[in-house]
Amino acid sequence: MEPSETPDEYYYYEETENNTMCDYTRGTLSRPLISVFFMLIFILSLFGNSVVISTVWRAQRKRRAAFLYIGNLALADLALTVSLPLWVLYTAMDNHWPFGMALCKIISYVDLLSMYASVFLLTCLSFDRYLAIVHSLSLLCTGSHIYASIAAVWMLSGLLSTPALVFRTTLDELSSNRTFCRLDFRSVTTSEHQASLLYAGLSFSLSTLGFLLPLLAMVVCYGLIGCTVIRHFNTYRKGDQRKWQLLKVITTVVVVFAVCWIPHHVVRTMGTLSDLNLFPVTCAFQRSLLLAYPYTACLAYINSCLNPFLYAFLDLRFRSRCLHLLQLKKYCQKPTRV
């Protein structure tokens, strides 16, 4: 399931054939509470990521690789949450989508693209720090190389997000006079079993390519960095303090990313496995997944608005630049290197 499915995925699972024998109470899920969470996330993300993008853009110097990645990461996080007001309205209107098929496809595609780009950029940040600290090759990751890697991230993310353009559509339910925006595989198969397999394949590929493998790459990079730091701890000069400060920021961002997204992927994977009838599933288990899903989705979206505040709290110079921007003041002197 793509992030764009989060507000209505609860009802997607509720209406599958595997769940028809179970009695689910709609009132158990607090729609107003979920809507409030999503709107708060939208406001914080819009403010924080806009400040980060402006700060990186207005820097009066040659931008370093890490900060170019951070700027693009803020752009991806901003794009991921910009559609939340539409999903809030969708949920508030009892899962009725009045915005048309084109917007259904576009918003879903942008959400999925942004999610992939965000995790791939975090992976690039980790690899950049690995080269700079373990191999002292940071100079090789500047100029055309850094722009090429960022372009490759966005192109790969766009390619992996194409299923949203192909299979996302609007479905009319005449009995309730509602229109849904969700995945539909009837263009390629009429078999419900094959449709379930396609859905499972997309879900597992998203969890693997968009979370598990990048997370493993980040862990390996920071594990090697940690070993290098421990082995040569006494050899580093005080002039390298800025390097370690940036490493602290990026490490914290990666850890927060893992904490925010792990519950979401676990719940979603368990729901997909249960939908394939790979193991006995009770109504209580299905009900717990349905109730947990919207809140794990909120936690995943929270990650998109936390990163800018992590930069501000952990990086004093970045915080100073943000404050100058918010106060609309020009630098009185040439900014120090960061």
BALOBA-1460 file (C-alpha; in Angstrom, 3 decimals):
// residues 338
<rec num="1" residu="m" x="0.000" y="0.000" z="0.000"/>
<rec num="2" residu="e" x="1.272" y="3.411" z="-0.927"/>
<rec num="3" residu="p" x="1.288" y="6.223" z="1.643"/>
<rec num="4" residu="s" x="-1.525" y="7.852" z="-0.315"/>
<rec num="5" residu="e" x="-3.779" y="4.962" z="0.658"/>
<rec num="6" residu="t" x="-3.433" y="5.533" z="4.372"/>
<rec num="7" residu="p" x="-6.656" y="7.440" z="5.083"/>
<rec num="8" residu="d" x="-8.887" y="4.880" z="3.376"/>
<rec num="9" residu="e" x="-6.950" y="1.624" z="3.709"/>
<rec num="10" residu="y" x="-8.952" y="0.783" z="6.832"/>
<rec num="11" residu="y" x="-12.048" y="0.423" z="4.691"/>
<rec num="12" residu="y" x="-10.192" y="-1.370" z="1.922"/>
<rec num="13" residu="y" x="-9.422" y="-4.244" z="4.245"/>
<rec num="14" residu="e" x="-12.860" y="-4.114" z="5.777"/>
<rec num="15" residu="e" x="-14.577" y="-4.820" z="2.458"/>
<rec num="16" residu="t" x="-12.430" y="-7.754" z="1.291"/>
<rec num="17" residu="e" x="-13.967" y="-11.203" z="1.153"/>
<rec num="18" residu="n" x="-11.639" y="-12.513" z="3.843"/>
<rec num="19" residu="n" x="-13.291" y="-10.214" z="6.345"/>
<rec num="20" residu="t" x="-16.966" y="-10.717" z="5.493"/>
<rec num="21" residu="m" x="-17.390" y="-13.232" z="8.340"/>
<rec num="22" residu="c" x="-16.178" y="-10.723" z="10.908"/>
<rec num="23" residu="d" x="-18.175" y="-7.937" z="12.471"/>
<rec num="24" residu="y" x="-16.311" y="-4.639" z="12.509"/>
<rec num="25" residu="t" x="-17.618" y="-1.507" z="14.168"/>
<rec num="26" residu="r" x="-16.903" y="1.622" z="12.204"/>
<rec num="27" residu="g" x="-17.366" y="3.805" z="15.243"/>
<rec num="28" residu="t" x="-14.317" y="2.295" z="16.897"/>
<rec num="29" residu="l" x="-12.047" y="4.298" z="14.593"/>
<rec num="30" residu="s" x="-12.036" y="7.983" z="15.447"/>
<rec num="31" residu="r" x="-12.205" y="9.747" z="12.096"/>
<rec num="32" residu="p" x="-12.104" y="13.265" z="13.601"/>
<rec num="33" residu="l" x="-8.981" y="12.371" z="15.596"/>
<rec num="34" residu="i" x="-7.227" y="10.953" z="12.529"/>
<rec num="35" residu="s" x="-8.215" y="14.033" z="10.522"/>
<rec num="36" residu="v" x="-6.825" y="16.360" z="13.198"/>
<rec num="37" residu="f" x="-3.546" y="14.401" z="13.256"/>
<rec num="38" residu="f" x="-3.161" y="14.646" z="9.486"/>
<rec num="39" residu="m" x="-3.892" y="18.382" z="9.411"/>
<rec num="40" residu="l" x="-1.354" y="19.060" z="12.180"/>
<rec num="41" residu="i" x="1.234" y="17.016" z="10.280"/>
<rec num="42" residu="f" x="0.437" y="18.977" z="7.113"/>
<rec num="43" residu="i" x="0.863" y="22.362" z="8.829"/>
<rec num="44" residu="l" x="4.129" y="21.419" z="10.555"/>
<rec num="45" residu="s" x="5.554" y="19.854" z="7.399"/>
<rec num="46" residu="l" x="4.576" y="22.828" z="5.243"/>
<rec num="47" residu="f" x="6.261" y="25.259" z="7.628"/>
<rec num="48" residu="g" x="9.363" y="23.262" z="8.557"/>
<rec num="49" residu="n" x="10.288" y="21.878" z="5.143"/>
<rec num="50" residu="s" x="9.647" y="25.221" z="3.431"/>
<rec num="51" residu="v" x="12.113" y="26.863" z="5.828"/>
<rec num="52" residu="v" x="14.714" y="24.150" z="5.164"/>
<rec num="53" residu="i" x="14.341" y="24.469" z="1.372"/>
<rec num="54" residu="s" x="14.619" y="28.264" z="1.555"/>
<rec num="55" residu="t" x="17.631" y="28.059" z="3.873"/>
<rec num="56" residu="v" x="19.525" y="25.708" z="1.578"/>
<rec num="57" residu="w" x="18.546" y="27.677" z="-1.520"/>
<rec num="58" residu="r" x="19.649" y="31.047" z="-0.120"/>
<rec num="59" residu="a" x="23.024" y="29.850" z="1.150"/>
<rec num="60" residu="q" x="25.582" y="32.256" z="-0.315"/>
<rec num="61" residu="r" x="28.253" y="29.671" z="-1.011"/>
<rec num="62" residu="k" x="28.970" y="26.504" z="-2.904"/>
<rec num="63" residu="r" x="26.578" y="23.942" z="-1.506"/>
<rec num="64" residu="r" x="28.073" y="20.795" z="-0.026"/>
<rec num="65" residu="a" x="26.747" y="17.362" z="-0.954"/>
<rec num="66" residu="a" x="25.097" y="16.730" z="2.400"/>
<rec num="67" residu="f" x="23.139" y="19.977" z="2.293"/>
<rec num="68" residu="l" x="22.001" y="19.387" z="-1.283"/>
<rec num="69" residu="y" x="20.660" y="16.024" z="-0.144"/>
<rec num="70" residu="i" x="18.993" y="17.671" z="2.855"/>
<rec num="71" residu="g" x="17.332" y="20.241" z="0.611"/>
<rec num="72" residu="n" x="15.979" y="17.548" z="-1.703"/>
<rec num="73" residu="l" x="14.913" y="15.480" z="1.300"/>
<rec num="74" residu="a" x="12.880" y="18.453" z="2.550"/>
<rec num="75" residu="l" x="11.324" y="18.774" z="-0.912"/>
<rec num="76" residu="a" x="10.349" y="15.083" z="-0.886"/>
<rec num="77" residu="d" x="8.904" y="15.341" z="2.638"/>
<rec num="78" residu="l" x="6.942" y="18.439" z="1.645"/>
<rec num="79" residu="a" x="5.517" y="16.736" z="-1.446"/>
<rec num="80" residu="l" x="4.599" y="13.674" z="0.630"/>
<rec num="81" residu="t" x="2.377" y="15.688" z="2.960"/>
<rec num="82" residu="v" x="1.002" y="18.335" z="0.582"/>
<rec num="83" residu="s" x="-1.887" y="16.063" z="-0.419"/>
<rec num="84" residu="l" x="-3.003" y="15.398" z="3.162"/>
<rec num="85" residu="p" x="-5.847" y="17.995" z="3.116"/>
<rec num="86" residu="l" x="-7.452" y="16.088" z="0.223"/>
<rec num="87" residu="w" x="-7.241" y="12.808" z="2.116"/>
<rec num="88" residu="v" x="-8.674" y="14.499" z="5.199"/>
<rec num="89" residu="l" x="-11.664" y="15.641" z="3.136"/>
<rec num="90" residu="y" x="-11.919" y="12.164" z="1.630"/>
<rec num="91" residu="t" x="-12.121" y="10.632" z="5.093"/>
<rec num="92" residu="a" x="-14.503" y="13.285" z="6.413"/>
<rec num="93" residu="m" x="-16.859" y="12.670" z="3.456"/>
<rec num="94" residu="d" x="-17.196" y="8.982" z="4.406"/>
<rec num="95" residu="n" x="-14.536" y="7.938" z="1.882"/>
<rec num="96" residu="h" x="-16.148" y="9.739" z="-1.044"/>
<rec num="97" residu="w" x="-13.711" y="11.050" z="-3.678"/>
<rec num="98" residu="p" x="-15.256" y="13.991" z="-5.578"/>
<rec num="99" residu="f" x="-12.015" y="15.218" z="-7.184"/>
<rec num="100" residu="g" x="-11.988" y="13.031" z="-10.308"/>
<rec num="101" residu="m" x="-9.866" y="10.188" z="-11.658"/>
<rec num="102" residu="a" x="-6.970" y="12.353" z="-12.880"/>
<rec num="103" residu="l" x="-6.338" y="13.889" z="-9.451"/>
<rec num="104" residu="c" x="-6.718" y="10.452" z="-7.837"/>
<rec num="105" residu="k" x="-3.898" y="9.118" z="-10.019"/>
<rec num="106" residu="i" x="-1.677" y="12.203" z="-9.764"/>
<rec num="107" residu="i" x="-1.890" y="12.574" z="-5.991"/>
<rec num="108" residu="s" x="-1.271" y="8.865" z="-5.458"/>
<rec num="109" residu="y" x="1.699" y="8.951" z="-7.822"/>
<rec num="110" residu="v" x="3.258" y="12.012" z="-6.172"/>
<rec num="111" residu="d" x="2.826" y="10.478" z="-2.709"/>
<rec num="112" residu="l" x="4.540" y="7.253" z="-3.732"/>
<rec num="113" residu="l" x="7.302" y="9.071" z="-5.609"/>
<rec num="114" residu="s" x="7.979" y="11.285" z="-2.586"/>
<rec num="115" residu="m" x="8.164" y="8.325" z="-0.231"/>
<rec num="116" residu="y" x="10.698" y="6.517" z="-2.430"/>
<rec num="117" residu="a" x="12.732" y="9.703" z="-2.946"/>
<rec num="118" residu="s" x="12.817" y="10.398" z="0.791"/>
<rec num="119" residu="v" x="14.247" y="7.020" z="1.746"/>
<rec num="120" residu="f" x="16.685" y="6.949" z="-1.199"/>
<rec num="121" residu="l" x="17.987" y="10.415" z="-0.301"/>
<rec num="122" residu="l" x="18.530" y="9.307" z="3.296"/>
<rec num="123" residu="t" x="20.506" y="6.354" z="1.920"/>
<rec num="124" residu="c" x="22.598" y="8.715" z="-0.220"/>
<rec num="125" residu="l" x="23.254" y="10.876" z="2.835"/>
<rec num="126" residu="s" x="24.482" y="7.840" z="4.747"/>
<rec num="127" residu="f" x="26.745" y="6.770" z="1.878"/>
<rec num="128" residu="d" x="28.098" y="10.315" z="1.529"/>
<rec num="129" residu="r" x="29.084" y="10.358" z="5.215"/>
<rec num="130" residu="y" x="30.637" y="6.894" z="4.817"/>
<rec num="131" residu="l" x="32.849" y="8.093" z="1.953"/>
<rec num="132" residu="a" x="33.766" y="11.333" z="3.703"/>
<rec num="133" residu="i" x="34.704" y="9.765" z="7.044"/>
<rec num="134" residu="v" x="35.880" y="6.226" z="6.283"/>
<rec num="135" residu="h" x="37.596" y="6.858" z="2.938"/>
<rec num="136" residu="s" x="37.953" y="10.682" z="2.943"/>
<rec num="137" residu="l" x="36.430" y="10.821" z="-0.529"/>
<rec num="138" residu="s" x="33.960" y="13.639" z="0.015"/>
<rec num="139" residu="l" x="35.526" y="15.652" z="-2.806"/>
<rec num="140" residu="l" x="34.477" y="12.945" z="-5.245"/>
<rec num="141" residu="c" x="30.840" y="13.494" z="-4.285"/>
<rec num="142" residu="t" x="30.659" y="17.126" z="-5.340"/>
<rec num="143" residu="g" x="29.952" y="18.895" z="-8.601"/>
<rec num="144" residu="s" x="28.385" y="16.834" z="-11.357"/>
<rec num="145" residu="h" x="28.499" y="13.647" z="-9.279"/>
<rec num="146" residu="i" x="26.153" y="14.949" z="-6.596"/>
<rec num="147" residu="y" x="23.669" y="16.356" z="-9.122"/>
<rec num="148" residu="a" x="23.745" y="13.114" z="-11.093"/>
<rec num="149" residu="s" x="23.013" y="11.055" z="-7.978"/>
<rec num="150" residu="i" x="20.092" y="13.315" z="-7.002"/>
<rec num="151" residu="a" x="18.682" y="13.125" z="-10.537"/>
<rec num="152" residu="a" x="19.034" y="9.328" z="-10.442"/>
<rec num="153" residu="v" x="17.122" y="9.207" z="-7.134"/>
<rec num="154" residu="w" x="14.172" y="11.147" z="-8.539"/>
<rec num="155" residu="m" x="14.148" y="9.175" z="-11.804"/>
<rec num="156" residu="l" x="14.248" y="5.809" z="-10.018"/>
<rec num="157" residu="s" x="11.534" y="6.950" z="-7.602"/>
<rec num="158" residu="g" x="9.365" y="8.041" z="-10.516"/>
<rec num="159" residu="l" x="9.831" y="4.697" z="-12.251"/>
<rec num="160" residu="l" x="8.963" y="2.681" z="-9.134"/>
<rec num="161" residu="s" x="5.844" y="4.814" z="-8.628"/>
<rec num="162" residu="t" x="4.288" y="4.099" z="-12.035"/>
<rec num="163" residu="p" x="1.879" y="1.424" z="-10.661"/>
<rec num="164" residu="a" x="-0.021" y="4.283" z="-9.008"/>
<rec num="165" residu="l" x="-0.633" y="5.858" z="-12.413"/>
<rec num="166" residu="v" x="-1.599" y="2.539" z="-13.990"/>
<rec num="167" residu="f" x="-3.775" y="0.921" z="-11.325"/>
<rec num="168" residu="r" x="-5.112" y="3.799" z="-9.247"/>
<rec num="169" residu="t" x="-8.609" y="4.791" z="-10.335"/>
<rec num="170" residu="t" x="-12.010" y="5.913" z="-9.117"/>
<rec num="171" residu="l" x="-14.659" y="3.294" z="-8.379"/>
<rec num="172" residu="d" x="-18.351" y="4.103" z="-8.006"/>
<rec num="173" residu="e" x="-20.496" y="2.387" z="-5.391"/>
<rec num="174" residu="l" x="-24.108" y="2.844" z="-6.443"/>
<rec num="175" residu="s" x="-25.606" y="1.489" z="-3.221"/>
<rec num="176" residu="s" x="-24.053" y="4.276" z="-1.138"/>
<rec num="177" residu="n" x="-23.633" y="6.881" z="-3.903"/>
<rec num="178" residu="r" x="-19.920" y="7.146" z="-3.156"/>
<rec num="179" residu="t" x="-16.787" y="7.214" z="-5.316"/>
<rec num="180" residu="f" x="-13.579" y="5.613" z="-4.049"/>
<rec num="181" residu="c" x="-9.969" y="6.323" z="-5.021"/>
<rec num="182" residu="r" x="-8.097" y="3.030" z="-4.767"/>
<rec num="183" residu="l" x="-6.151" y="0.341" z="-6.595"/>
<rec num="184" residu="d" x="-8.031" y="-1.608" z="-9.262"/>
<rec num="185" residu="f" x="-6.463" y="-4.495" z="-11.212"/>
<rec num="186" residu="r" x="-9.419" y="-5.293" z="-13.474"/>
<rec num="187" residu="s" x="-7.524" y="-3.789" z="-16.416"/>
<rec num="188" residu="v" x="-5.080" y="-6.711" z="-16.312"/>
<rec num="189" residu="t" x="-7.057" y="-9.535" z="-14.679"/>
<rec num="190" residu="t" x="-10.594" y="-10.517" z="-13.743"/>
<rec num="191" residu="s" x="-9.485" y="-13.071" z="-11.163"/>
<rec num="192" residu="e" x="-9.783" y="-11.901" z="-7.559"/>
<rec num="193" residu="h" x="-6.992" y="-14.289" z="-6.562"/>
<rec num="194" residu="q" x="-4.620" y="-12.839" z="-9.173"/>
<rec num="195" residu="a" x="-5.617" y="-9.349" z="-8.108"/>
<rec num="196" residu="s" x="-4.712" y="-10.248" z="-4.534"/>
<rec num="197" residu="l" x="-1.350" y="-11.563" z="-5.716"/>
<rec num="198" residu="l" x="-0.684" y="-8.352" z="-7.661"/>
<rec num="199" residu="y" x="-1.572" y="-6.258" z="-4.647"/>
<rec num="200" residu="a" x="0.688" y="-8.393" z="-2.446"/>
<rec num="201" residu="g" x="3.532" y="-8.094" z="-4.962"/>
<rec num="202" residu="l" x="3.286" y="-4.306" z="-5.029"/>
<rec num="203" residu="s" x="3.047" y="-4.186" z="-1.244"/>
<rec num="204" residu="f" x="6.081" y="-6.412" z="-0.676"/>
<rec num="205" residu="s" x="8.151" y="-4.601" z="-3.302"/>
<rec num="206" residu="l" x="7.333" y="-1.281" z="-1.640"/>
<rec num="207" residu="s" x="8.357" y="-2.572" z="1.780"/>
<rec num="208" residu="t" x="11.521" y="-4.158" z="0.399"/>
<rec num="209" residu="l" x="12.752" y="-1.495" z="-2.029"/>
<rec num="210" residu="g" x="11.279" y="1.476" z="-0.198"/>
<rec num="211" residu="f" x="12.244" y="0.548" z="3.345"/>
<rec num="212" residu="l" x="14.060" y="-2.693" z="4.202"/>
<rec num="213" residu="l" x="16.987" y="-2.601" z="1.743"/>
<rec num="214" residu="p" x="17.666" y="1.154" z="2.199"/>
<rec num="215" residu="l" x="17.495" y="0.740" z="5.964"/>
<rec num="216" residu="l" x="20.000" y="-2.123" z="5.827"/>
<rec num="217" residu="a" x="22.304" y="0.020" z="3.672"/>
<rec num="218" residu="m" x="22.094" y="2.848" z="6.216"/>
<rec num="219" residu="v" x="22.858" y="0.478" z="9.097"/>
<rec num="220" residu="v" x="25.907" y="-0.907" z="7.262"/>
<rec num="221" residu="c" x="27.216" y="2.594" z="6.463"/>
<rec num="222" residu="y" x="26.864" y="3.838" z="10.015"/>
<rec num="223" residu="g" x="28.233" y="0.586" z="11.414"/>
<rec num="224" residu="l" x="31.399" y="1.041" z="9.344"/>
<rec num="225" residu="i" x="31.554" y="4.709" z="10.313"/>
<rec num="226" residu="g" x="31.229" y="3.762" z="13.980"/>
<rec num="227" residu="c" x="34.064" y="1.271" z="13.724"/>
<rec num="228" residu="t" x="36.271" y="3.879" z="12.067"/>
<rec num="229" residu="v" x="35.495" y="6.494" z="14.704"/>
<rec num="230" residu="i" x="36.240" y="4.087" z="17.555"/>
<rec num="231" residu="r" x="39.476" y="2.873" z="15.961"/>
<rec num="232" residu="h" x="40.821" y="6.364" z="15.232"/>
<rec num="233" residu="f" x="39.056" y="8.371" z="17.917"/>
<rec num="234" residu="n" x="42.190" y="9.987" z="19.331"/>
<rec num="235" residu="t" x="43.575" y="11.004" z="15.939"/>
<rec num="236" residu="y" x="40.866" y="13.459" z="14.929"/>
<rec num="237" residu="r" x="41.500" y="17.164" z="15.320"/>
<rec num="238" residu="k" x="39.215" y="19.741" z="16.831"/>
<rec num="239" residu="g" x="38.781" y="21.173" z="13.341"/>
<rec num="240" residu="d" x="36.778" y="18.068" z="12.438"/>
<rec num="241" residu="q" x="34.085" y="18.901" z="15.003"/>
<rec num="242" residu="r" x="31.772" y="20.228" z="12.296"/>
<rec num="243" residu="k" x="31.984" y="16.902" z="10.460"/>
<rec num="244" residu="w" x="30.900" y="14.973" z="13.544"/>
<rec num="245" residu="q" x="28.095" y="17.430" z="14.216"/>
<rec num="246" residu="l" x="26.687" y="16.806" z="10.748"/>
<rec num="247" residu="l" x="27.116" y="13.067" z="11.253"/>
<rec num="248" residu="k" x="25.104" y="13.340" z="14.489"/>
<rec num="249" residu="v" x="22.284" y="15.129" z="12.677"/>
<rec num="250" residu="i" x="22.079" y="12.616" z="9.839"/>
<rec num="251" residu="t" x="22.309" y="9.609" z="12.190"/>
<rec num="252" residu="t" x="19.441" y="10.961" z="14.285"/>
<rec num="253" residu="v" x="17.359" y="11.580" z="11.158"/>
<rec num="254" residu="v" x="17.896" y="7.960" z="10.049"/>
<rec num="255" residu="v" x="17.010" y="6.572" z="13.496"/>
<rec num="256" residu="v" x="13.825" y="8.646" z="13.650"/>
<rec num="257" residu="f" x="12.969" y="7.472" z="10.123"/>
<rec num="258" residu="a" x="13.252" y="3.821" z="11.199"/>
<rec num="259" residu="v" x="11.175" y="4.325" z="14.361"/>
<rec num="260" residu="c" x="8.414" y="6.129" z="12.452"/>
<rec num="261" residu="w" x="8.144" y="3.699" z="9.540"/>
<rec num="262" residu="i" x="8.733" y="0.255" z="11.090"/>
<rec num="263" residu="p" x="5.248" y="-0.035" z="12.718"/>
<rec num="264" residu="h" x="3.589" y="1.026" z="9.465"/>
<rec num="265" residu="h" x="5.387" y="-1.564" z="7.342"/>
<rec num="266" residu="v" x="4.871" y="-4.320" z="9.917"/>
<rec num="267" residu="v" x="1.108" y="-3.749" z="10.124"/>
<rec num="268" residu="r" x="0.789" y="-3.429" z="6.363"/>
<rec num="269" residu="t" x="2.800" y="-6.601" z="5.706"/>
<rec num="270" residu="m" x="0.754" y="-8.567" z="8.237"/>
<rec num="271" residu="g" x="-2.441" y="-7.344" z="6.574"/>
<rec num="272" residu="t" x="-1.180" y="-8.417" z="3.149"/>
<rec num="273" residu="l" x="-0.151" y="-11.857" z="4.404"/>
<rec num="274" residu="s" x="-3.509" y="-12.383" z="6.093"/>
<rec num="275" residu="d" x="-5.301" y="-11.339" z="2.905"/>
<rec num="276" residu="l" x="-3.447" y="-14.142" z="1.074"/>
<rec num="277" residu="n" x="-4.622" y="-16.693" z="3.690"/>
<rec num="278" residu="l" x="-1.054" y="-17.807" z="4.350"/>
<rec num="279" residu="f" x="-1.832" y="-18.426" z="8.024"/>
<rec num="280" residu="p" x="-4.963" y="-18.772" z="10.176"/>
<rec num="281" residu="v" x="-6.437" y="-15.374" z="10.957"/>
<rec num="282" residu="t" x="-8.974" y="-14.590" z="13.659"/>
<rec num="283" residu="c" x="-11.465" y="-11.759" z="13.619"/>
<rec num="284" residu="a" x="-9.747" y="-10.240" z="16.650"/>
<rec num="285" residu="f" x="-6.435" y="-10.197" z="14.762"/>
<rec num="286" residu="q" x="-8.030" y="-8.569" z="11.705"/>
<rec num="287" residu="r" x="-9.759" y="-6.034" z="13.899"/>
<rec num="288" residu="s" x="-6.491" y="-5.113" z="15.614"/>
<rec num="289" residu="l" x="-4.841" y="-4.532" z="12.221"/>
<rec num="290" residu="l" x="-7.724" y="-2.353" z="11.057"/>
<rec num="291" residu="l" x="-7.592" y="-0.239" z="14.186"/>
<rec num="292" residu="a" x="-3.788" y="0.029" z="14.280"/>
<rec num="293" residu="y" x="-3.332" y="0.887" z="10.629"/>
<rec num="294" residu="p" x="-4.470" y="4.554" z="10.598"/>
<rec num="295" residu="y" x="-2.357" y="5.370" z="13.649"/>
<rec num="296" residu="t" x="0.776" y="3.730" z="12.238"/>
<rec num="297" residu="a" x="0.111" y="5.718" z="9.064"/>
<rec num="298" residu="c" x="0.025" y="8.910" z="11.132"/>
<rec num="299" residu="l" x="3.335" y="7.938" z="12.740"/>
<rec num="300" residu="a" x="4.850" y="7.371" z="9.284"/>
<rec num="301" residu="y" x="3.673" y="10.759" z="8.057"/>
<rec num="302" residu="i" x="5.014" y="12.419" z="11.216"/>
<rec num="303" residu="n" x="8.505" y="11.582" z="9.984"/>
<rec num="304" residu="s" x="8.021" y="14.066" z="7.124"/>
<rec num="305" residu="c" x="7.570" y="16.996" z="9.504"/>
<rec num="306" residu="l" x="10.156" y="15.978" z="12.131"/>
<rec num="307" residu="n" x="13.303" y="16.240" z="9.992"/>
<rec num="308" residu="p" x="13.412" y="20.070" z="9.794"/>
<rec num="309" residu="f" x="13.083" y="20.348" z="13.585"/>
<rec num="310" residu="l" x="15.842" y="17.777" z="14.043"/>
<rec num="311" residu="y" x="18.150" y="19.942" z="11.913"/>
<rec num="312" residu="a" x="17.256" y="22.990" z="14.022"/>
<rec num="313" residu="f" x="17.766" y="21.335" z="17.400"/>
<rec num="314" residu="l" x="20.932" y="19.395" z="16.545"/>
<rec num="315" residu="d" x="22.715" y="21.814" z="14.228"/>
<rec num="316" residu="l" x="23.385" y="25.250" z="15.741"/>
<rec num="317" residu="r" x="24.568" y="26.877" z="12.515"/>
<rec num="318" residu="f" x="21.645" y="25.535" z="10.526"/>
<rec num="319" residu="r" x="19.343" y="26.859" z="13.245"/>
<rec num="320" residu="s" x="21.028" y="30.263" z="12.975"/>
<rec num="321" residu="r" x="20.435" y="30.360" z="9.224"/>
<rec num="322" residu="c" x="16.775" y="29.432" z="9.685"/>
<rec num="323" residu="l" x="16.294" y="32.185" z="12.278"/>
<rec num="324" residu="h" x="17.831" y="34.756" z="9.950"/>
<rec num="325" residu="l" x="15.453" y="33.609" z="7.228"/>
<rec num="326" residu="l" x="12.368" y="33.751" z="9.454"/>
<rec num="327" residu="q" x="13.333" y="37.220" z="10.704"/>
<rec num="328" residu="l" x="13.881" y="38.344" z="7.088"/>
<rec num="329" residu="k" x="17.325" y="39.660" z="8.005"/>
<rec num="330" residu="k" x="20.361" y="39.656" z="5.781"/>
<rec num="331" residu="y" x="23.613" y="38.310" z="7.082"/>
<rec num="332" residu="c" x="25.700" y="41.111" z="8.484"/>
<rec num="333" residu="q" x="28.845" y="39.288" z="7.533"/>
<rec num="334" residu="k" x="29.935" y="36.461" z="5.352"/>
<rec num="335" residu="p" x="28.347" y="33.259" z="6.745"/>
<rec num="336" residu="t" x="30.664" y="30.764" z="8.338"/>
<rec num="337" residu="r" x="31.254" y="27.484" z="6.595"/>
<rec num="338" residu="v" x="28.884" y="24.668" z="7.469"/>
